[in-house]
Amino acid sequence: MAIKEKDTVVIHPANIQRAVISIKGTAPLVQNKFSKKAKDKMMEDMAKTKAQKGKKTDRDPRNYDADFENAQHMSVAGWNGVPCPAFRSAMIRACSLIKGVTMTDARMAVFVLADGFDKDDGTPLVKLKAAKPERLESLVRLQGMGNPADVRIRPMWREWEADLTVEFDADTITAESVVNLLDRAGRQVGVGEGRPFSKSSNGQGWGTFSVVAHSFEETANG
């Protein structure tokens, strides 16, 4: 916050506060992480010359167990998690439904802190409180000539919970509003594959959640 005193603008420290918000899934959570193996293969193919690309090579048989494991966000410590940006993006998107709150302001005012980081790509993660996932086998249509069919293997958690640590600018949004915004994000936007606000479809209704408890901590400044 800035206050003008005569010809001098005084800028006070950001009023950053912190909330711990517990959520509970109201629909299954499904993930489809782009695997490190797939990324490495893509980079390898892009580094080949035109002549090398023209040579046919034997394709390794499909390993569905590996597909299942690679689709999960696993932390360095070995637990399953959900990317922090998924929750933050859901909260920002939910602002479009609220009069007087812009998504641009929310981008600068609300942040989800990481419990750990993905062991492959360092993505910040919120720790899942759930049992091991089950294997979901889905038939999908790929984009391209003829829209060929493919089988995708994804992890699914039918029951899941998480504790989110959210930092926010209390000069921009109140603590109670942060809790309500996350609850709206869970009910109307969702996270993961097949969420209601999916980029490519209306989703499967997966990845929804609601707030079940919350607490506020002292100012996180300094």
N, C-alpha and C positions, 0 to 999 in steps of 0.2 A: 504494500500500500504506500502511495506517495502523497505527501502533504506539502503544499506550497506555502512557505513562510517568506513573505516579501518577495524577493527575486530569487530565492533559493528553494529548490525542490529537495525535500527530505524523503529518502526511501528507507522504509523500515524493513527488517528481515521478513522473509516469507513466513507466513503463519502456517507452518506445516504440522498437521496433526495425523494421528495414526489410529486405525480401527482394525480390530480382529473380528472377522465376520464368518460365522459358520454357515455352510450351505449343505443342502441335502438334495440329491438328484430326484426329480419327479418323473424321469423317463431314462431309459438306458443311455449310457455314454459310449460312443463308438469313435475310434481313432483310425487314421489312415496316414501315418507319418511317411514322408518321402524318405525311403531308406538310404543309408550311406552306401550300400552296395549298388543301388540303382544310380545314385549320383556319380559314384566312381566309374561305373560302366559308361555313363553318358559322357563324362570327361575324357575317358579313354577313346571313345568313338569320335569325339570332336577333334582329338589330336592326331587322328589317322589321315594319311594322304588320300587323294581320290582313288589312286590305284589300290591302296590297302583296303579301302571301303568296298571295292568291287570284288574282293576275294571272299568267297563263302567259307564260313567257319562253322564247325559243329556247335550247336546251341546246347548249353547245359540243361539237363532235365529240371523241370519246375520243382522247387522245394517249398511246399506249402507250409511246413513247420517254420522255416526261415522267414517266409512272408509274414506269418503271424507274429513272430518275435520282432521283426524289423519295423512293423507298423506301429509299435508301441513307443511312447516317449519314456525312456528309462533313464533315471538320474545316475550320476557318477556313484552315488551311494547304493544304488541297486533297487530303488523303489520306483513305482509308476507315478507319473505326474501328468498334469495338463499344462500346456504353455501359458505363462502369465499373459502374453498378448491376446490370447483367446478371450479371457475374462475382461481385460481392459477394453478391447475392441467392442465387446458386447455392451459394456457400459456406455461407451461413447456413442454407439449406434442407437441405443435406447433413448438418448437425449433428443433425437429427432421427433419423439412422440410427446415431448414436454415443452410447453410454451415458456418462452423466456430463457431457455437453456440451449446454447449452441454447442455443436459437436467440437468446434474449434476451441472453445473455452475449456471443454472437458478434457481435451488432449493435454492441456497444460495444467490441469487441476487435480487429476485422479491418476494414481499409479498403483499397480499391483506388485508387491515385493516377492522375490523368489525364495523358495525353500531350498532350492538346489538347481543344478543345471544338467541338461541332457548330455549323456556320455559321448554322443557322436558329434553334435554340432553346437553344443553350448547354449542351447535355447533355455531361457529361464523358466523354471517349472514350479507349479503349486503341487504339493504332495497330495496324492489321492489316498483317502481312507476307504479302502475297499479290498475285497478278496481278489484272488487272481482272476483275470478276465477269461471269458469263454471265447471260443473261436466262431466267428460269424462268417459264413460263406455266402457271398452275394453274386448274382449274375448281373453284369453291367454291360452297357453298350458303349464302345469306345468311339471317340470322334474321329472321323476320317472316311475314306472311301468305303461305302457299303456298311458303315457303322457295325464293325464286327463285334461279336460277343466275347466276353472274357469273364473269368471267375476271379473275384477279389477276396482276399482273406483279411479280415479285420478283427481286432480285439473288441469285445463288448463287455461292459460292466452293467449289469442290470440294476444293481444297488451300489450307490457310491456317495461319498461325502467328502468335504474338504474344508479346511480353515484358511481363509484368505486374509493376508495382512495388507491393508490398503492405506496408502498415504495420500493425503489430500490437502489442498490449500483452503484452509478454513475461512479466508477472506473472500473466497469465491463460492464455496459450497459448504453447507452446514453438515455436521456429522450425521445427523438423522437423514439428511437427503442422500448422503453417500450410501447408507444402508438401503434406502428405498430404491435408489438407482440400480444397485446390484440386484435387488429382488426383481425389478422390472426387466433387467437384462436377462435374468434366468427364466422368467416366465414367457417373455416375448421374443427374445433373440436366440438364446441358447449357445452352446459351445460344441465343438467337435463335428463329426460327420453327421449328415442328415438333420441338422438343427433347423428349427422353423425358419430362421432368416438365412437360408442358404444362398450362396452367390449364383448357383446354377439351377436351383429348383425351389420348390416350397418346402423341401425337406421331408423327413420321415417322422418328424415330431420327436426326434432324439435330442439328447443333450440339454434338456430343460432342468431347472432347479429352482429352489426357493430358499430364502434366508430363514434359518431356524434360531439363531442366537447371535449376539454381537456384544462387544465391549470396546471402550475407548481408552487409549493410553495417553500418557502425558505428551506434550509437544515434542516432536522429533527433531526440532532444530538443534544444530550443533552436534 
